[in-house]
Amino acid sequence: MGLPQWADVGMYLQTVMLLLRAEGLHSCPQMAWSVHRRTVAEVLSPPDGLILFCGMSIGFEDVTVGYARTGRAPLDETVTFVED
């Protein structure tokens, strides 16, 4: 596998995150690990040929903690449907 397949990781994470929500859990993907993979490797000592590309926090939402919920653009602003 090469760099183009790294996009597949994003699709996989999205699928896992949707499944987690269906089970009442929340999650947060952590792609920054890929930037620090060498530092992490010093601690984890992964087998040759493997790197830590991403991580994911999984748990229950703490409703007592306030946070700013980001808005979402309407579908028609972000997607173009092409009809034959």
HELIX and SHEET records of a PDB file:
HELIX    1   1 LEU A    3  GLN A    5  5                                   3    
HELIX    2   2 TRP A    6  ALA A   22  1                                  17    
HELIX    3   3 MET A   31  SER A   34  5                                   4    
HELIX    4   4 ARG A   37  LEU A   44  1                                   8    
HELIX    5   5 LEU A   75  THR A   78  1                                   4    
SHEET    1   A 2 HIS A  26  GLN A  30  0                                        
SHEET    2   A 2 GLY A  55  GLY A  59 -1                                        
END                                                                             
